[in-house]
Amino acid sequence: MKSNILIGFIIGDLIYIEKISEYEILLIYVDNRYRNKGFASYLINALTSPFFLQSLKKITLEVSKSNIFVTNLYIKNGFEEIKKKKKLL
């Protein structure tokens, strides 16, 4: 059964410079009742589908070093760590 209830979403910023598109993920949210059921991976997979990737050079995001759960989610879905930010005072 399908319903019109929003259970999750991605918010990001599409950057278009000189015919090159990049997307920065700012937030992925899944309702607490639907977590650990693959919905976040579904959203990420939709965003990284060939349909979207054909027009994007890259997708970036930032994750807090302490947020191991989310870091593992991104790694599981094919993202790789590029750099770590230095801690600011």
PyMOL Python script that loads the backbone (N, CA, C, O; Angstrom):
from pymol import cmd

cmd.read_pdbstr("""\
ATOM      1  N   MET A   1       0.834  -1.186   0.000  1.00  0.00           N
ATOM      2  CA  MET A   1       0.000   0.000   0.000  1.00  0.00           C
ATOM      3  C   MET A   1       0.876   1.246   0.000  1.00  0.00           C
ATOM      4  O   MET A   1       1.804   1.346   0.803  1.00  0.00           O
ATOM      5  N   LYS A   2       0.603   2.177  -0.869  1.00  0.00           N
ATOM      6  CA  LYS A   2       1.342   3.431  -0.925  1.00  0.00           C
ATOM      7  C   LYS A   2       0.532   4.515  -0.236  1.00  0.00           C
ATOM      8  O   LYS A   2      -0.699   4.523  -0.274  1.00  0.00           O
ATOM      9  N   SER A   3       1.255   5.427   0.392  1.00  0.00           N
ATOM     10  CA  SER A   3       0.589   6.555   1.034  1.00  0.00           C
ATOM     11  C   SER A   3       1.340   7.828   0.682  1.00  0.00           C
ATOM     12  O   SER A   3       2.412   7.786   0.077  1.00  0.00           O
ATOM     13  N   ASN A   4       0.782   8.924   1.057  1.00  0.00           N
ATOM     14  CA  ASN A   4       1.390  10.220   0.780  1.00  0.00           C
ATOM     15  C   ASN A   4       2.089  10.782   2.002  1.00  0.00           C
ATOM     16  O   ASN A   4       2.145  12.000   2.177  1.00  0.00           O
ATOM     17  N   ILE A   5       2.619   9.920   2.846  1.00  0.00           N
ATOM     18  CA  ILE A   5       3.302  10.350   4.061  1.00  0.00           C
ATOM     19  C   ILE A   5       4.785  10.507   3.769  1.00  0.00           C
ATOM     20  O   ILE A   5       5.423   9.586   3.258  1.00  0.00           O
ATOM     21  N   LEU A   6       5.330  11.667   4.090  1.00  0.00           N
ATOM     22  CA  LEU A   6       6.755  11.920   3.904  1.00  0.00           C
ATOM     23  C   LEU A   6       7.518  11.244   5.040  1.00  0.00           C
ATOM     24  O   LEU A   6       7.303  11.560   6.210  1.00  0.00           O
ATOM     25  N   ILE A   7       8.399  10.323   4.698  1.00  0.00           N
ATOM     26  CA  ILE A   7       9.174   9.630   5.732  1.00  0.00           C
ATOM     27  C   ILE A   7      10.653   9.991   5.688  1.00  0.00           C
ATOM     28  O   ILE A   7      11.393   9.668   6.617  1.00  0.00           O
ATOM     29  N   GLY A   8      11.090  10.648   4.634  1.00  0.00           N
ATOM     30  CA  GLY A   8      12.489  11.042   4.554  1.00  0.00           C
ATOM     31  C   GLY A   8      12.731  11.971   3.385  1.00  0.00           C
ATOM     32  O   GLY A   8      11.911  12.077   2.473  1.00  0.00           O
ATOM     33  N   PHE A   9      13.882  12.652   3.425  1.00  0.00           N
ATOM     34  CA  PHE A   9      14.222  13.571   2.345  1.00  0.00           C
ATOM     35  C   PHE A   9      15.710  13.891   2.384  1.00  0.00           C
ATOM     36  O   PHE A   9      16.393  13.645   3.378  1.00  0.00           O
ATOM     37  N   ILE A  10      16.191  14.444   1.280  1.00  0.00           N
ATOM     38  CA  ILE A  10      17.555  14.959   1.180  1.00  0.00           C
ATOM     39  C   ILE A  10      17.454  16.441   0.842  1.00  0.00           C
ATOM     40  O   ILE A  10      16.683  16.843  -0.029  1.00  0.00           O
ATOM     41  N   ILE A  11      18.233  17.232   1.536  1.00  0.00           N
ATOM     42  CA  ILE A  11      18.356  18.656   1.209  1.00  0.00           C
ATOM     43  C   ILE A  11      19.795  18.882   0.774  1.00  0.00           C
ATOM     44  O   ILE A  11      20.736  18.430   1.426  1.00  0.00           O
ATOM     45  N   GLY A  12      19.949  19.585  -0.330  1.00  0.00           N
ATOM     46  CA  GLY A  12      21.295  19.836  -0.822  1.00  0.00           C
ATOM     47  C   GLY A  12      21.371  21.119  -1.613  1.00  0.00           C
ATOM     48  O   GLY A  12      20.398  21.863  -1.739  1.00  0.00           O
ATOM     49  N   ASP A  13      22.541  21.352  -2.135  1.00  0.00           N
ATOM     50  CA  ASP A  13      22.809  22.565  -2.886  1.00  0.00           C
ATOM     51  C   ASP A  13      23.411  22.170  -4.225  1.00  0.00           C
ATOM     52  O   ASP A  13      24.477  21.557  -4.276  1.00  0.00           O
ATOM     53  N   LEU A  14      22.731  22.520  -5.302  1.00  0.00           N
ATOM     54  CA  LEU A  14      23.232  22.248  -6.641  1.00  0.00           C
ATOM     55  C   LEU A  14      24.057  23.450  -7.080  1.00  0.00           C
ATOM     56  O   LEU A  14      23.569  24.579  -7.122  1.00  0.00           O
ATOM     57  N   ILE A  15      25.311  23.183  -7.405  1.00  0.00           N
ATOM     58  CA  ILE A  15      26.233  24.236  -7.811  1.00  0.00           C
ATOM     59  C   ILE A  15      26.534  24.033  -9.290  1.00  0.00           C
ATOM     60  O   ILE A  15      26.944  22.949  -9.705  1.00  0.00           O
ATOM     61  N   TYR A  16      26.330  25.075 -10.077  1.00  0.00           N
ATOM     62  CA  TYR A  16      26.541  24.989 -11.517  1.00  0.00           C
ATOM     63  C   TYR A  16      27.503  26.092 -11.918  1.00  0.00           C
ATOM     64  O   TYR A  16      27.163  27.275 -11.880  1.00  0.00           O
ATOM     65  N   ILE A  17      28.715  25.691 -12.306  1.00  0.00           N
ATOM     66  CA  ILE A  17      29.740  26.655 -12.711  1.00  0.00           C
ATOM     67  C   ILE A  17      30.339  26.191 -14.031  1.00  0.00           C
ATOM     68  O   ILE A  17      30.843  25.073 -14.136  1.00  0.00           O
ATOM     69  N   GLU A  18      30.281  27.050 -15.025  1.00  0.00           N
ATOM     70  CA  GLU A  18      30.873  26.780 -16.341  1.00  0.00           C
ATOM     71  C   GLU A  18      30.503  25.396 -16.877  1.00  0.00           C
ATOM     72  O   GLU A  18      31.374  24.610 -17.251  1.00  0.00           O
ATOM     73  N   LYS A  19      29.220  25.116 -16.907  1.00  0.00           N
ATOM     74  CA  LYS A  19      28.659  23.871 -17.446  1.00  0.00           C
ATOM     75  C   LYS A  19      29.048  22.625 -16.661  1.00  0.00           C
ATOM     76  O   LYS A  19      28.932  21.510 -17.169  1.00  0.00           O
ATOM     77  N   ILE A  20      29.504  22.805 -15.435  1.00  0.00           N
ATOM     78  CA  ILE A  20      29.831  21.671 -14.570  1.00  0.00           C
ATOM     79  C   ILE A  20      28.924  21.754 -13.346  1.00  0.00           C
ATOM     80  O   ILE A  20      28.865  22.780 -12.669  1.00  0.00           O
ATOM     81  N   SER A  21      28.221  20.660 -13.077  1.00  0.00           N
ATOM     82  CA  SER A  21      27.303  20.620 -11.952  1.00  0.00           C
ATOM     83  C   SER A  21      27.896  19.766 -10.828  1.00  0.00           C
ATOM     84  O   SER A  21      28.431  18.683 -11.066  1.00  0.00           O
ATOM     85  N   GLU A  22      27.789  20.272  -9.617  1.00  0.00           N
ATOM     86  CA  GLU A  22      28.170  19.530  -8.427  1.00  0.00           C
ATOM     87  C   GLU A  22      27.016  19.640  -7.440  1.00  0.00           C
ATOM     88  O   GLU A  22      26.272  20.620  -7.451  1.00  0.00           O
ATOM     89  N   TYR A  23      26.873  18.638  -6.591  1.00  0.00           N
ATOM     90  CA  TYR A  23      25.793  18.628  -5.605  1.00  0.00           C
ATOM     91  C   TYR A  23      26.396  18.400  -4.229  1.00  0.00           C
ATOM     92  O   TYR A  23      27.172  17.465  -4.030  1.00  0.00           O
ATOM     93  N   GLU A  24      26.039  19.251  -3.287  1.00  0.00           N
ATOM     94  CA  GLU A  24      26.489  19.078  -1.906  1.00  0.00           C
ATOM     95  C   GLU A  24      25.296  18.672  -1.055  1.00  0.00           C
ATOM     96  O   GLU A  24      24.311  19.404  -0.957  1.00  0.00           O
ATOM     97  N   ILE A  25      25.395  17.504  -0.445  1.00  0.00           N
ATOM     98  CA  ILE A  25      24.345  17.044   0.466  1.00  0.00           C
ATOM     99  C   ILE A  25      24.499  17.814   1.770  1.00  0.00           C
ATOM    100  O   ILE A  25      25.564  17.790   2.388  1.00  0.00           O
ATOM    101  N   LEU A  26      23.455  18.485   2.180  1.00  0.00           N
ATOM    102  CA  LEU A  26      23.464  19.237   3.431  1.00  0.00           C
ATOM    103  C   LEU A  26      22.784  18.466   4.556  1.00  0.00           C
ATOM    104  O   LEU A  26      23.174  18.579   5.718  1.00  0.00           O
ATOM    105  N   LEU A  27      21.763  17.679   4.206  1.00  0.00           N
ATOM    106  CA  LEU A  27      21.005  16.956   5.230  1.00  0.00           C
ATOM    107  C   LEU A  27      20.278  15.777   4.604  1.00  0.00           C
ATOM    108  O   LEU A  27      19.658  15.900   3.548  1.00  0.00           O
ATOM    109  N   ILE A  28      20.365  14.643   5.266  1.00  0.00           N
ATOM    110  CA  ILE A  28      19.501  13.511   4.953  1.00  0.00           C
ATOM    111  C   ILE A  28      18.713  13.235   6.220  1.00  0.00           C
ATOM    112  O   ILE A  28      19.284  13.098   7.302  1.00  0.00           O
ATOM    113  N   TYR A  29      17.403  13.155   6.078  1.00  0.00           N
ATOM    114  CA  TYR A  29      16.546  12.900   7.239  1.00  0.00           C
ATOM    115  C   TYR A  29      15.604  11.751   6.928  1.00  0.00           C
ATOM    116  O   TYR A  29      15.003  11.692   5.855  1.00  0.00           O
ATOM    117  N   VAL A  30      15.484  10.838   7.884  1.00  0.00           N
ATOM    118  CA  VAL A  30      14.487   9.768   7.831  1.00  0.00           C
ATOM    119  C   VAL A  30      13.781   9.754   9.184  1.00  0.00           C
ATOM    120  O   VAL A  30      14.430   9.748  10.230  1.00  0.00           O
ATOM    121  N   ASP A  31      12.456   9.748   9.157  1.00  0.00           N
ATOM    122  CA  ASP A  31      11.643   9.698  10.372  1.00  0.00           C
ATOM    123  C   ASP A  31      12.114   8.553  11.277  1.00  0.00           C
ATOM    124  O   ASP A  31      12.427   7.463  10.797  1.00  0.00           O
ATOM    125  N   ASN A  32      12.160   8.808  12.567  1.00  0.00           N
ATOM    126  CA  ASN A  32      12.639   7.805  13.538  1.00  0.00           C
ATOM    127  C   ASN A  32      11.977   6.443  13.363  1.00  0.00           C
ATOM    128  O   ASN A  32      12.637   5.417  13.530  1.00  0.00           O
ATOM    129  N   ARG A  33      10.705   6.411  13.034  1.00  0.00           N
ATOM    130  CA  ARG A  33       9.981   5.139  12.913  1.00  0.00           C
ATOM    131  C   ARG A  33      10.443   4.312  11.720  1.00  0.00           C
ATOM    132  O   ARG A  33      10.167   3.114  11.655  1.00  0.00           O
ATOM    133  N   TYR A  34      11.146   4.941  10.773  1.00  0.00           N
ATOM    134  CA  TYR A  34      11.551   4.250   9.552  1.00  0.00           C
ATOM    135  C   TYR A  34      13.068   4.066   9.448  1.00  0.00           C
ATOM    136  O   TYR A  34      13.571   3.610   8.421  1.00  0.00           O
ATOM    137  N   ARG A  35      13.785   4.416  10.497  1.00  0.00           N
ATOM    138  CA  ARG A  35      15.244   4.277  10.465  1.00  0.00           C
ATOM    139  C   ARG A  35      15.653   2.818  10.569  1.00  0.00           C
ATOM    140  O   ARG A  35      14.915   1.979  11.087  1.00  0.00           O
ATOM    141  N   ASN A  36      16.839   2.538  10.067  1.00  0.00           N
ATOM    142  CA  ASN A  36      17.415   1.182  10.056  1.00  0.00           C
ATOM    143  C   ASN A  36      16.596   0.214   9.213  1.00  0.00           C
ATOM    144  O   ASN A  36      16.591  -0.992   9.463  1.00  0.00           O
ATOM    145  N   LYS A  37      15.905   0.749   8.215  1.00  0.00           N
ATOM    146  CA  LYS A  37      15.109  -0.101   7.313  1.00  0.00           C
ATOM    147  C   LYS A  37      15.498   0.126   5.856  1.00  0.00           C
ATOM    148  O   LYS A  37      14.803  -0.323   4.944  1.00  0.00           O
ATOM    149  N   GLY A  38      16.611   0.825   5.643  1.00  0.00           N
ATOM    150  CA  GLY A  38      17.124   1.015   4.290  1.00  0.00           C
ATOM    151  C   GLY A  38      16.631   2.257   3.571  1.00  0.00           C
ATOM    152  O   GLY A  38      16.968   2.456   2.404  1.00  0.00           O
ATOM    153  N   PHE A  39      15.852   3.092   4.223  1.00  0.00           N
ATOM    154  CA  PHE A  39      15.308   4.261   3.537  1.00  0.00           C
ATOM    155  C   PHE A  39      16.375   5.309   3.223  1.00  0.00           C
ATOM    156  O   PHE A  39      16.325   5.932   2.163  1.00  0.00           O
ATOM    157  N   ALA A  40      17.336   5.515   4.120  1.00  0.00           N
ATOM    158  CA  ALA A  40      18.415   6.474   3.841  1.00  0.00           C
ATOM    159  C   ALA A  40      19.242   5.991   2.652  1.00  0.00           C
ATOM    160  O   ALA A  40      19.609   6.787   1.788  1.00  0.00           O
ATOM    161  N   SER A  41      19.535   4.697   2.603  1.00  0.00           N
ATOM    162  CA  SER A  41      20.263   4.143   1.461  1.00  0.00           C
ATOM    163  C   SER A  41      19.455   4.292   0.186  1.00  0.00           C
ATOM    164  O   SER A  41      20.016   4.570  -0.874  1.00  0.00           O
ATOM    165  N   TYR A  42      18.152   4.113   0.272  1.00  0.00           N
ATOM    166  CA  TYR A  42      17.282   4.295  -0.900  1.00  0.00           C
ATOM    167  C   TYR A  42      17.390   5.730  -1.431  1.00  0.00           C
ATOM    168  O   TYR A  42      17.501   5.940  -2.639  1.00  0.00           O
ATOM    169  N   LEU A  43      17.356   6.711  -0.527  1.00  0.00           N
ATOM    170  CA  LEU A  43      17.474   8.108  -0.939  1.00  0.00           C
ATOM    171  C   LEU A  43      18.831   8.379  -1.583  1.00  0.00           C
ATOM    172  O   LEU A  43      18.912   9.046  -2.614  1.00  0.00           O
ATOM    173  N   ILE A  44      19.890   7.862  -0.975  1.00  0.00           N
ATOM    174  CA  ILE A  44      21.237   8.059  -1.517  1.00  0.00           C
ATOM    175  C   ILE A  44      21.355   7.391  -2.886  1.00  0.00           C
ATOM    176  O   ILE A  44      21.919   7.969  -3.815  1.00  0.00           O
ATOM    177  N   ASN A  45      20.829   6.183  -3.009  1.00  0.00           N
ATOM    178  CA  ASN A  45      20.897   5.474  -4.286  1.00  0.00           C
ATOM    179  C   ASN A  45      20.118   6.203  -5.375  1.00  0.00           C
ATOM    180  O   ASN A  45      20.530   6.202  -6.535  1.00  0.00           O
ATOM    181  N   ALA A  46      19.006   6.821  -5.017  1.00  0.00           N
ATOM    182  CA  ALA A  46      18.243   7.600  -6.003  1.00  0.00           C
ATOM    183  C   ALA A  46      19.064   8.797  -6.476  1.00  0.00           C
ATOM    184  O   ALA A  46      19.063   9.134  -7.660  1.00  0.00           O
ATOM    185  N   LEU A  47      19.752   9.425  -5.551  1.00  0.00           N
ATOM    186  CA  LEU A  47      20.574  10.585  -5.891  1.00  0.00           C
ATOM    187  C   LEU A  47      21.799  10.187  -6.709  1.00  0.00           C
ATOM    188  O   LEU A  47      22.259  10.965  -7.545  1.00  0.00           O
ATOM    189  N   THR A  48      22.324   9.009  -6.485  1.00  0.00           N
ATOM    190  CA  THR A  48      23.527   8.565  -7.193  1.00  0.00           C
ATOM    191  C   THR A  48      23.194   7.653  -8.377  1.00  0.00           C
ATOM    192  O   THR A  48      24.071   6.959  -8.891  1.00  0.00           O
ATOM    193  N   SER A  49      21.953   7.653  -8.802  1.00  0.00           N
ATOM    194  CA  SER A  49      21.559   6.841  -9.960  1.00  0.00           C
ATOM    195  C   SER A  49      22.195   7.414 -11.226  1.00  0.00           C
ATOM    196  O   SER A  49      22.522   8.599 -11.273  1.00  0.00           O
ATOM    197  N   PRO A  50      22.369   6.585 -12.243  1.00  0.00           N
ATOM    198  CA  PRO A  50      22.951   7.078 -13.505  1.00  0.00           C
ATOM    199  C   PRO A  50      22.211   8.279 -14.088  1.00  0.00           C
ATOM    200  O   PRO A  50      22.825   9.128 -14.735  1.00  0.00           O
ATOM    201  N   PHE A  51      20.905   8.359 -13.868  1.00  0.00           N
ATOM    202  CA  PHE A  51      20.117   9.489 -14.371  1.00  0.00           C
ATOM    203  C   PHE A  51      20.654  10.814 -13.835  1.00  0.00           C
ATOM    204  O   PHE A  51      20.813  11.774 -14.589  1.00  0.00           O
ATOM    205  N   PHE A  52      20.935  10.867 -12.524  1.00  0.00           N
ATOM    206  CA  PHE A  52      21.446  12.094 -11.923  1.00  0.00           C
ATOM    207  C   PHE A  52      22.945  12.260 -12.152  1.00  0.00           C
ATOM    208  O   PHE A  52      23.419  13.369 -12.396  1.00  0.00           O
ATOM    209  N   LEU A  53      23.684  11.167 -12.074  1.00  0.00           N
ATOM    210  CA  LEU A  53      25.133  11.264 -12.194  1.00  0.00           C
ATOM    211  C   LEU A  53      25.592  11.698 -13.585  1.00  0.00           C
ATOM    212  O   LEU A  53      26.689  12.240 -13.727  1.00  0.00           O
ATOM    213  N   GLN A  54      24.784  11.472 -14.598  1.00  0.00           N
ATOM    214  CA  GLN A  54      25.189  11.894 -15.939  1.00  0.00           C
ATOM    215  C   GLN A  54      25.342  13.401 -16.038  1.00  0.00           C
ATOM    216  O   GLN A  54      26.066  13.890 -16.905  1.00  0.00           O
ATOM    217  N   SER A  55      24.672  14.145 -15.166  1.00  0.00           N
ATOM    218  CA  SER A  55      24.766  15.598 -15.219  1.00  0.00           C
ATOM    219  C   SER A  55      25.567  16.194 -14.055  1.00  0.00           C
ATOM    220  O   SER A  55      25.725  17.412 -13.974  1.00  0.00           O
ATOM    221  N   LEU A  56      26.076  15.339 -13.152  1.00  0.00           N
ATOM    222  CA  LEU A  56      26.846  15.825 -12.008  1.00  0.00           C
ATOM    223  C   LEU A  56      28.298  15.386 -12.113  1.00  0.00           C
ATOM    224  O   LEU A  56      28.585  14.234 -12.438  1.00  0.00           O
ATOM    225  N   LYS A  57      29.207  16.303 -11.838  1.00  0.00           N
ATOM    226  CA  LYS A  57      30.620  15.945 -11.807  1.00  0.00           C
ATOM    227  C   LYS A  57      30.932  15.200 -10.519  1.00  0.00           C
ATOM    228  O   LYS A  57      31.673  14.216 -10.525  1.00  0.00           O
ATOM    229  N   LYS A  58      30.360  15.677  -9.409  1.00  0.00           N
ATOM    230  CA  LYS A  58      30.588  14.998  -8.138  1.00  0.00           C
ATOM    231  C   LYS A  58      29.517  15.375  -7.127  1.00  0.00           C
ATOM    232  O   LYS A  58      28.805  16.368  -7.277  1.00  0.00           O
ATOM    233  N   ILE A  59      29.431  14.555  -6.103  1.00  0.00           N
ATOM    234  CA  ILE A  59      28.536  14.795  -4.965  1.00  0.00           C
ATOM    235  C   ILE A  59      29.415  14.848  -3.729  1.00  0.00           C
ATOM    236  O   ILE A  59      30.236  13.958  -3.508  1.00  0.00           O
ATOM    237  N   THR A  60      29.248  15.884  -2.926  1.00  0.00           N
ATOM    238  CA  THR A  60      30.057  16.026  -1.718  1.00  0.00           C
ATOM    239  C   THR A  60      29.160  16.199  -0.495  1.00  0.00           C
ATOM    240  O   THR A  60      27.971  16.493  -0.613  1.00  0.00           O
ATOM    241  N   LEU A  61      29.750  16.011   0.667  1.00  0.00           N
ATOM    242  CA  LEU A  61      29.051  16.216   1.919  1.00  0.00           C
ATOM    243  C   LEU A  61      30.058  16.293   3.041  1.00  0.00           C
ATOM    244  O   LEU A  61      31.216  15.911   2.876  1.00  0.00           O
ATOM    245  N   GLU A  62      29.623  16.783   4.175  1.00  0.00           N
ATOM    246  CA  GLU A  62      30.442  16.807   5.373  1.00  0.00           C
ATOM    247  C   GLU A  62      29.739  15.998   6.443  1.00  0.00           C
ATOM    248  O   GLU A  62      28.517  16.052   6.588  1.00  0.00           O
ATOM    249  N   VAL A  63      30.534  15.245   7.191  1.00  0.00           N
ATOM    250  CA  VAL A  63      30.010  14.445   8.293  1.00  0.00           C
ATOM    251  C   VAL A  63      30.895  14.690   9.501  1.00  0.00           C
ATOM    252  O   VAL A  63      32.121  14.697   9.388  1.00  0.00           O
ATOM    253  N   SER A  64      30.284  14.890  10.642  1.00  0.00           N
ATOM    254  CA  SER A  64      31.040  15.045  11.868  1.00  0.00           C
ATOM    255  C   SER A  64      31.849  13.782  12.147  1.00  0.00           C
ATOM    256  O   SER A  64      31.346  12.669  11.996  1.00  0.00           O
ATOM    257  N   LYS A  65      33.083  13.960  12.548  1.00  0.00           N
ATOM    258  CA  LYS A  65      33.969  12.833  12.857  1.00  0.00           C
ATOM    259  C   LYS A  65      33.356  11.903  13.897  1.00  0.00           C
ATOM    260  O   LYS A  65      33.594  10.695  13.870  1.00  0.00           O
ATOM    261  N   SER A  66      32.579  12.454  14.800  1.00  0.00           N
ATOM    262  CA  SER A  66      31.991  11.654  15.881  1.00  0.00           C
ATOM    263  C   SER A  66      30.743  10.881  15.439  1.00  0.00           C
ATOM    264  O   SER A  66      30.269  10.012  16.171  1.00  0.00           O
ATOM    265  N   ASN A  67      30.212  11.185  14.262  1.00  0.00           N
ATOM    266  CA  ASN A  67      28.983  10.538  13.804  1.00  0.00           C
ATOM    267  C   ASN A  67      29.323   9.281  12.989  1.00  0.00           C
ATOM    268  O   ASN A  67      29.205   9.274  11.764  1.00  0.00           O
ATOM    269  N   ILE A  68      29.734   8.249  13.670  1.00  0.00           N
ATOM    270  CA  ILE A  68      30.186   7.016  13.031  1.00  0.00           C
ATOM    271  C   ILE A  68      29.052   6.337  12.275  1.00  0.00           C
ATOM    272  O   ILE A  68      29.290   5.769  11.209  1.00  0.00           O
ATOM    273  N   PHE A  69      27.828   6.377  12.794  1.00  0.00           N
ATOM    274  CA  PHE A  69      26.688   5.746  12.124  1.00  0.00           C
ATOM    275  C   PHE A  69      26.494   6.315  10.732  1.00  0.00           C
ATOM    276  O   PHE A  69      26.346   5.567   9.765  1.00  0.00           O
ATOM    277  N   VAL A  70      26.494   7.638  10.625  1.00  0.00           N
ATOM    278  CA  VAL A  70      26.280   8.287   9.332  1.00  0.00           C
ATOM    279  C   VAL A  70      27.494   8.084   8.422  1.00  0.00           C
ATOM    280  O   VAL A  70      27.335   7.867   7.220  1.00  0.00           O
ATOM    281  N   THR A  71      28.692   8.154   8.979  1.00  0.00           N
ATOM    282  CA  THR A  71      29.894   7.888   8.185  1.00  0.00           C
ATOM    283  C   THR A  71      29.813   6.506   7.560  1.00  0.00           C
ATOM    284  O   THR A  71      30.102   6.347   6.374  1.00  0.00           O
ATOM    285  N   ASN A  72      29.426   5.508   8.338  1.00  0.00           N
ATOM    286  CA  ASN A  72      29.299   4.148   7.820  1.00  0.00           C
ATOM    287  C   ASN A  72      28.212   4.043   6.761  1.00  0.00           C
ATOM    288  O   ASN A  72      28.356   3.280   5.805  1.00  0.00           O
ATOM    289  N   LEU A  73      27.127   4.797   6.915  1.00  0.00           N
ATOM    290  CA  LEU A  73      26.062   4.813   5.912  1.00  0.00           C
ATOM    291  C   LEU A  73      26.603   5.290   4.570  1.00  0.00           C
ATOM    292  O   LEU A  73      26.332   4.676   3.538  1.00  0.00           O
ATOM    293  N   TYR A  74      27.359   6.370   4.578  1.00  0.00           N
ATOM    294  CA  TYR A  74      27.905   6.900   3.330  1.00  0.00           C
ATOM    295  C   TYR A  74      28.934   5.962   2.718  1.00  0.00           C
ATOM    296  O   TYR A  74      28.938   5.759   1.504  1.00  0.00           O
ATOM    297  N   ILE A  75      29.795   5.395   3.530  1.00  0.00           N
ATOM    298  CA  ILE A  75      30.797   4.454   3.012  1.00  0.00           C
ATOM    299  C   ILE A  75      30.107   3.245   2.399  1.00  0.00           C
ATOM    300  O   ILE A  75      30.500   2.775   1.331  1.00  0.00           O
ATOM    301  N   LYS A  76      29.075   2.743   3.075  1.00  0.00           N
ATOM    302  CA  LYS A  76      28.320   1.601   2.555  1.00  0.00           C
ATOM    303  C   LYS A  76      27.702   1.908   1.193  1.00  0.00           C
ATOM    304  O   LYS A  76      27.507   1.009   0.374  1.00  0.00           O
ATOM    305  N   ASN A  77      27.400   3.168   0.960  1.00  0.00           N
ATOM    306  CA  ASN A  77      26.758   3.573  -0.287  1.00  0.00           C
ATOM    307  C   ASN A  77      27.735   4.150  -1.307  1.00  0.00           C
ATOM    308  O   ASN A  77      27.325   4.861  -2.224  1.00  0.00           O
ATOM    309  N   GLY A  78      29.019   3.850  -1.155  1.00  0.00           N
ATOM    310  CA  GLY A  78      30.001   4.173  -2.183  1.00  0.00           C
ATOM    311  C   GLY A  78      30.734   5.486  -2.061  1.00  0.00           C
ATOM    312  O   GLY A  78      31.534   5.817  -2.936  1.00  0.00           O
ATOM    313  N   PHE A  79      30.493   6.249  -1.009  1.00  0.00           N
ATOM    314  CA  PHE A  79      31.228   7.492  -0.821  1.00  0.00           C
ATOM    315  C   PHE A  79      32.590   7.173  -0.211  1.00  0.00           C
ATOM    316  O   PHE A  79      32.765   6.144   0.441  1.00  0.00           O
ATOM    317  N   GLU A  80      33.540   8.059  -0.428  1.00  0.00           N
ATOM    318  CA  GLU A  80      34.860   7.858   0.163  1.00  0.00           C
ATOM    319  C   GLU A  80      35.297   9.131   0.864  1.00  0.00           C
ATOM    320  O   GLU A  80      34.915  10.238   0.482  1.00  0.00           O
ATOM    321  N   GLU A  81      36.112   8.948   1.903  1.00  0.00           N
ATOM    322  CA  GLU A  81      36.611  10.095   2.650  1.00  0.00           C
ATOM    323  C   GLU A  81      37.727  10.750   1.858  1.00  0.00           C
ATOM    324  O   GLU A  81      38.653  10.081   1.399  1.00  0.00           O
ATOM    325  N   ILE A  82      37.634  12.062   1.702  1.00  0.00           N
ATOM    326  CA  ILE A  82      38.651  12.795   0.955  1.00  0.00           C
ATOM    327  C   ILE A  82      39.600  13.510   1.897  1.00  0.00           C
ATOM    328  O   ILE A  82      40.818  13.457   1.725  1.00  0.00           O
ATOM    329  N   LYS A  83      39.043  14.175   2.886  1.00  0.00           N
ATOM    330  CA  LYS A  83      39.908  14.869   3.843  1.00  0.00           C
ATOM    331  C   LYS A  83      39.176  15.050   5.161  1.00  0.00           C
ATOM    332  O   LYS A  83      37.951  14.950   5.237  1.00  0.00           O
ATOM    333  N   LYS A  84      39.946  15.314   6.176  1.00  0.00           N
ATOM    334  CA  LYS A  84      39.397  15.613   7.493  1.00  0.00           C
ATOM    335  C   LYS A  84      39.713  17.071   7.806  1.00  0.00           C
ATOM    336  O   LYS A  84      40.825  17.546   7.574  1.00  0.00           O
ATOM    337  N   LYS A  85      38.733  17.755   8.327  1.00  0.00           N
ATOM    338  CA  LYS A  85      38.957  19.147   8.721  1.00  0.00           C
ATOM    339  C   LYS A  85      39.668  19.191  10.057  1.00  0.00           C
ATOM    340  O   LYS A  85      39.438  18.356  10.932  1.00  0.00           O
ATOM    341  N   LYS A  86      40.532  20.172  10.198  1.00  0.00           N
ATOM    342  CA  LYS A  86      41.195  20.366  11.470  1.00  0.00           C
ATOM    343  C   LYS A  86      40.205  20.977  12.456  1.00  0.00           C
ATOM    344  O   LYS A  86      39.345  21.774  12.082  1.00  0.00           O
ATOM    345  N   LYS A  87      40.341  20.598  13.693  1.00  0.00           N
ATOM    346  CA  LYS A  87      39.461  21.127  14.734  1.00  0.00           C
ATOM    347  C   LYS A  87      39.777  22.607  14.969  1.00  0.00           C
ATOM    348  O   LYS A  87      40.932  22.984  15.169  1.00  0.00           O
ATOM    349  N   LEU A  88      38.742  23.426  14.941  1.00  0.00           N
ATOM    350  CA  LEU A  88      38.899  24.855  15.216  1.00  0.00           C
ATOM    351  C   LEU A  88      38.741  25.105  16.704  1.00  0.00           C
ATOM    352  O   LEU A  88      38.030  24.379  17.398  1.00  0.00           O
ATOM    353  N   LEU A  89      39.411  26.137  17.184  1.00  0.00           N
ATOM    354  CA  LEU A  89      39.323  26.461  18.609  1.00  0.00           C
ATOM    355  C   LEU A  89      38.010  27.011  18.995  1.00  0.00           C
ATOM    356  O   LEU A  89      37.793  27.329  20.164  1.00  0.00           O
TER     357      LEU A  89
END
""", "prot")
cmd.dss("prot")
cmd.show_as("cartoon", "prot")
cmd.util.cbc("prot")
cmd.orient("prot")
